[in-house]
Amino acid sequence: MTELAFDLVCEILARVPVKDLLRFRCVCKSWRSLFQDEGFIRKHITHAPSMFLLADWWPLSTLRTCTYEGRKLKMVLQEPELNNGGEKDFLFKTSVIGHCDGLFCLELQDTSLAVCNPALRELTKVPRIDQQQTRGMRIGFCYDHSIQDHKIVLMPLKNCSKAHVLTLKSSVSRMIDFPWRQNCELMCKKEGILVGEYIFWPLYAHESTIENSENILSFSVVSETFNYCSGPGGESRVLKVLRGSLCAVDYKDRENYCHDMVVWCADHEKEDKGRIKSWTKILTLTASDIQRSTRWQVVEFRLGAVINRSGLLLLLVQTREIGFILYEYNLEKDTMRQVDTCYKLNYLDNLEEYIASLVSY
């Protein structure tokens, strides 16, 4: 029997799920070495299917990994099994503050940071940055291709002109300039949204206007510089990634009625990966629109998650008749379908899309 060329074997293995690759490490030494090769790991990431990390905040903070296939959200692995070594801090009050390449950056109960790969079931604590508490900081997590390493950036909420950057493999911490502005602070969510080579955070102004409508803060992963960007107008409460572009979501309140949801998509500069050039409104969704599709009376709804590559929105809807339901909204077809779940949803539940990878810290 003729053996396949090794390059062809690599192409085939790059499309195999992580859970199977972990078993295949025992096949031969060359395969085991291949699965640790940076080039193969990056190739595998480009073919990996989407998964979700579900943060269930009631009655206890619990993390679960889920698959999404055929309009079914299926729980794969409960959070305690992700615990590598019995760290009690990981079990309760864990906050997801960023994810990249299948790695999640977590804030633990004692405000320390940890990096977790659910696919590998690995959890590693990150050394403190100059003994600095993360409480009250806004955090970004990213991969810098120029040095082939992951970074964590921590910024103050207000009244500070410096930020911290930690490079994980080298554990090097340094201070960089932070362009703080008066009467303007980062919104309540800790995590930044990674798009290309930039991380983005929404801004909140105490006054009625933000200078030049610059209501989004960006951070360049490679140059480690901050910049203010113009949003689509108003205050964009939620930022996501949709088809590789930054997506801004705002909720317009209606008097005595459920809010409308407005979704904008950014047009990025091609030469400067991630920098925003303009915004396009792609969707305005009302409770009436959902009721016509579902036939349930809607109390409230919000964006639960975005499936980046396929351009699907997952909506968490509260109905008067049967409580909370998850719906898939197809932007191209303008259709809505109910998603089957194997557990009871809560309005505060948070879904984060990610890809299962072999990346290890």
Disulfide bonds with the S-S distance in Angstrom:
none
